Amino acid sequence: MLEAFPRSLSGSASEFAIPRPLRWKGKVCALAGLSGLLLVVIVFATTLGSVHIPFSTCFQVLLSQLPFLHIVPACPEIFGGTLNLESLETIILDTRLPRILLAGMVGASLAVAGATYQGLFRNPLADPYLLGVAQGAGLGATIAFLIPFTLQWMSFGAVPLFAFIGGLGAVAVVYSLARVGKTLPATTLILAGVALGAFLASITSYLLTTCGEELHGIVFWLLGGLSLTNWAEVGIVLPCVIVGVIVIWLHARPLNVMQLDEEQAQQLGINVERVKLTLLAAATLITSAAVCFTGLIGFVGIIIPHAVRLVWGPDHRFLLPLSILVGAIFLILADTLAHTMFQPTEVPVGVITAFCGAPFFLYLLRRKKGLAFF
């Protein structure tokens, strides 16, 4: 588990510093293509639900919200009658679009956090929950479900607040336990995260056996879901994601150099300990912000970076933005499938991500089996 990435994957410092023009061109085209695909997926996802709305109508409604564009969407016929414009905009803009955008942000956050942890620890098994974020958030949410009084914060209930505090608090404890003087050994950090995560998970398991009628709500939250999403949640998560992603991407080149060896990176002028702390803080922030409203959506953070790395290579300057786009697309499609597959019943999106993503990743591994990846 604690083995580093092989040198064949991480490459040399010169390979990261001077990429071949052809590789740059292909990756820029991939970024442009995935960006366009993400927009198409967003519009497509707005068409699906208990009321099917034509793609062209959804596209017109979304365009009508842009400034300086005066577009009147054509109202479709639903159940033998015509859906009025006000109802149409309510369905698309107030019900479906916030959920889709939150799903995209959560997918992007988990994917980029997973890529960061995998590069930082040079560990192919690292994921956004490696340092106990999931276990801390899960325990916090479970406690919030069980408290005997009502707690509100900025119109939000106790569950997202306790989950956010629990995720950040778990990583803070792991960091304090693993720090040795002014250094932060990666192996010690991982082991501390695994140990604390197991301890917090055991407390959560005990609470589940005593929670009574709250069991269903807790289990559904732990499996992940995006039902009842609103614009206020999007507004809370978006700034955290933007700040965290920018900080991580600005450290893409140091992250490339650190794939060789921490001592060599130090000799090349990289302040390794500062980079570690900055990346850990940024990745933990976006992971905690992502899971506090949606629950523990697994699989995305470990598999999406692997898939992107297999297809487009390990250079973090492109790996990070490509992971953002692929993660957003993947989770939007998974959530769309989760709430439309067995209507009116909704399947936890974490179940869908594992069920759909694992075969695809195994296909990629088989197709790229010539790469020395593990």
Buried (B, 14 or more C-beta within 10 A) or exposed (E): EEEBBEEEBBBEBEBBEEBEEEBEEBBEEBBEEBBEBBEEBBBBBBBBBEBEBEEEBBBBBBEBEEEEEEEEBEBBEBEEEEBEBEEBBEBBBEBBBBBBBBBBBBBBBBBBBBBBBBBBBBBBBBBBBBBBBBBBBBBBBBBBBBEEEEEEEEEBEBBBBBBBBBBBBBBBBBBEBBBEEEEBBBEBBBBBBBEBBEBBBEBBEEBBEEBEEBBEBBBBBBBBBBEEBBEEBBEBBBEBBEBBBEBBBEBBBBBBBBBBBBEBBBEEEBEBBEBBBBBBBBBBBBBBBBBBBBBBBBBBBBBBBBBBBBEBBBBBBBBBBBBBBBBBBBBBBBBBBBBBEEEEEBBBBBBBBBEBBEEEBEEBBEEEEEBEBE
